Amino acid sequence: MALVSETPWRSVKVTDIARRAGTSPATFYQYFENVERAITVLAEEIIDEASALADLADGDWSPSTSWETALSVAEGFLAFWEENRAIFRVLEFETEDVNAGLRGLRVRALNSLAISLANAITLGQSQQAERALVSEDPMAMAGTLVAMLASVSAHRYGFEFWGIRTASLLDSQARLIHLAVTGRPAPAGVIGRDHVDKKVRPRTSPVLGGQVAAHRRSAR
């Protein structure tokens, strides 16, 4: 996983993996036919892990707990992406490539969350006579939300470069999820949590690019 984070995956060699793992190329070939197959196995493992995201979306969307549920989905997704950022980096690239072995794994990894969100949206629509946001196709709405979560997670550090804190990103996404599922606006004045899981915790040091962003805002 670390090698994929540090090096374009097509440049990773079996000898590199064996050296990092403290084993031999011969041992590697006992389990995998090539580097691509090893990455595919890692990608398939995160598909199984993604079921936990679906469980978050299957939570309680009643008025007293819906904001907590929406925020848990946003936080859980970012933690999941951070844990598997190196593999998602490969899958993002392969989405535009012709590689048949890796094509579609990204969609499969996120599909369970999309289905759970679509179910929650459908249920929410059936329970409320008047809604601020109604989608004729809940799966399309859910797919849009998942695409948002994936894009924001992938570009998290770019946002931070421009002075946008992770807590604010989580809050913004949770508000959109909450509105899409319940048709109700999120509570006013809420920005994330007092405590954020350390996997997704905002940086505590000065944000790279923050002064540039502040200068641009003040110049408007």
C-alpha positions in Angstrom: 0.0 0.0 0.0 2.8 2.4 0.9 4.6 1.8 -2.4 1.4 2.7 -4.3 1.2 5.9 -2.3 4.8 6.9 -3.1 5.0 5.7 -6.7 2.8 5.5 -9.8 1.5 1.9 -9.6 2.7 1.1 -13.2 6.2 1.8 -12.0 6.1 -0.5 -9.0 8.1 -3.7 -9.6 7.8 -7.1 -7.9 11.3 -6.7 -6.6 10.2 -3.4 -4.9 7.3 -5.1 -3.2 9.4 -8.1 -2.1 12.1 -5.8 -0.8 9.6 -3.7 1.2 7.9 -6.8 2.6 11.2 -8.4 3.5 10.6 -11.4 1.3 11.6 -12.7 -2.2 10.0 -12.2 -5.6 9.5 -16.0 -5.7 7.3 -15.8 -2.6 5.3 -13.0 -4.2 4.6 -15.1 -7.3 3.3 -17.9 -5.1 0.3 -15.6 -4.3 0.0 -13.1 -7.3 0.7 -13.4 -11.0 1.8 -9.8 -11.2 1.6 -6.3 -9.5 -1.8 -5.6 -11.1 -3.3 -8.7 -9.5 -1.9 -7.7 -6.1 -3.5 -4.3 -6.4 -6.8 -5.9 -7.6 -6.9 -8.0 -4.4 -6.4 -5.0 -2.3 -9.1 -3.2 -4.1 -11.5 -6.1 -3.7 -10.8 -6.0 0.1 -12.0 -2.4 0.4 -15.2 -3.4 -1.4 -16.0 -5.6 1.6 -15.0 -2.9 4.0 -17.4 -0.4 2.3 -20.4 -2.3 3.8 -19.7 -0.3 7.0 -20.6 2.9 5.1 -23.9 1.4 4.0 -24.6 0.7 7.7 -24.1 4.4 8.5 -26.6 5.4 5.8 -29.0 2.8 7.2 -29.1 4.7 10.5 -31.9 6.7 12.1 -33.1 9.6 10.0 -35.8 10.7 12.4 -35.8 14.5 13.3 -34.0 14.0 16.6 -31.1 12.1 15.2 -31.0 12.8 11.5 -28.2 15.4 11.7 -26.0 13.1 13.7 -26.6 10.4 11.0 -25.8 12.7 8.1 -22.6 13.8 9.8 -21.6 10.2 10.6 -22.0 9.4 6.9 -19.8 12.3 5.9 -17.1 11.5 8.5 -17.2 7.8 7.9 -16.7 8.2 4.2 -13.7 10.5 4.6 -12.2 8.1 7.1 -12.7 5.2 4.7 -11.2 7.2 1.8 -8.1 8.2 3.9 -7.6 4.6 5.0 -7.6 3.5 1.3 -6.4 6.7 -0.4 -3.6 4.9 -2.3 -5.9 2.3 -3.8 -8.5 4.8 -4.7 -5.8 6.8 -6.4 -5.2 3.8 -8.7 -8.9 3.2 -9.3 -9.4 6.9 -10.1 -6.8 6.6 -12.8 -8.1 3.3 -14.1 -11.6 4.7 -14.5 -10.3 6.5 -17.6 -8.0 3.7 -18.7 -8.7 0.5 -20.7 -7.5 -1.9 -18.0 -10.2 -4.6 -17.7 -8.9 -6.0 -14.4 -9.4 -2.8 -12.4 -12.2 -1.2 -14.3 -15.4 -1.0 -12.3 -13.8 -1.7 -8.9 -14.3 1.9 -7.8 -18.0 1.8 -8.6 -18.4 -1.5 -6.8 -16.6 -0.1 -3.7 -19.1 2.7 -3.5 -22.2 1.0 -4.7 -23.5 -0.3 -1.3 -23.4 3.3 0.1 -25.4 4.6 -2.9 -28.0 1.9 -2.5 -28.4 2.6 1.2 -28.7 6.3 0.6 -31.3 5.7 -2.2 -33.3 3.6 0.2 -33.2 6.3 2.9 -34.2 9.0 0.4 -37.1 6.8 -0.8 -38.3 6.3 2.8 -37.9 10.0 3.6 -40.0 10.9 0.6 -42.8 8.5 1.6 -43.0 9.9 5.1 -43.3 13.6 4.4 -46.1 15.3 2.6 -44.1 18.5 1.9 -40.4 18.4 1.1 -37.9 21.0 0.3 -36.1 18.6 -2.1 -37.8 15.8 -4.0 -36.0 13.6 -6.5 -37.9 11.5 -9.0 -35.0 9.1 -9.1 -33.6 8.4 -5.5 -30.7 6.4 -7.0 -29.7 9.3 -9.1 -29.7 11.6 -6.1 -27.8 9.0 -4.1 -25.2 8.6 -6.8 -24.7 12.3 -7.0 -24.1 12.4 -3.2 -21.6 9.6 -3.4 -19.8 11.3 -6.3 -19.6 14.4 -4.1 -18.2 12.5 -1.2 -15.6 10.8 -3.3 -14.5 14.0 -5.1 -14.2 16.1 -1.9 -12.3 13.3 -0.2 -9.9 12.9 -3.2 -9.3 16.7 -3.2 -9.3 17.3 0.5 -5.7 18.5 0.7 -6.3 20.8 -2.3 -9.1 22.4 -0.3 -6.9 22.7 2.7 -4.3 24.4 0.5 -6.8 27.2 -0.1 -7.7 27.5 3.6 -10.8 25.4 3.7 -10.8 23.3 6.9 -11.7 19.6 6.9 -14.4 20.3 9.6 -16.1 22.8 7.2 -16.0 20.2 4.3 -17.6 17.6 6.5 -20.3 20.1 7.7 -21.1 21.2 4.1 -21.4 17.6 2.9 -23.5 16.5 5.9 -25.9 19.4 5.2 -26.5 18.3 1.6 -26.9 14.7 2.6 -29.3 15.7 5.4 -31.4 17.8 3.0 -31.5 15.1 0.3 -32.6 12.4 2.7 -35.0 14.2 5.0 -36.1 17.3 3.1 -35.2 19.3 6.1 -32.4 21.8 6.6 -29.7 20.9 9.1 -29.5 22.6 12.5 -28.2 26.2 12.3 -24.8 27.0 13.5 -23.4 23.5 13.5 -20.0 23.0 12.1 -18.8 19.4 12.4 -18.2 18.0 15.9 -16.3 19.1 18.9 -14.3 15.9 18.4 -13.4 14.5 15.0 -11.9 11.0 14.5 -8.2 11.5 14.2 -8.2 9.8 10.7 -10.1 12.8 9.4 -9.2 15.5 12.0 -8.4 18.9 10.5 -4.8 19.9 10.5 -3.8 21.9 13.6 -0.8 23.6 12.0 -1.2 26.6 9.7 -2.9 25.6 6.5 -0.6 25.6 3.5 -1.9 28.3 1.1 -4.1 29.8 3.9 -2.5 33.2 3.7 -3.0 33.3 -0.1 -6.6 32.4 0.3 -7.1 35.1 3.0 -5.4 37.7 0.8 -7.7 36.9 -2.1 -10.8 37.2 0.1 -9.7 40.5 1.5 -9.0 41.8 -2.0 -12.6 41.3 -3.2 
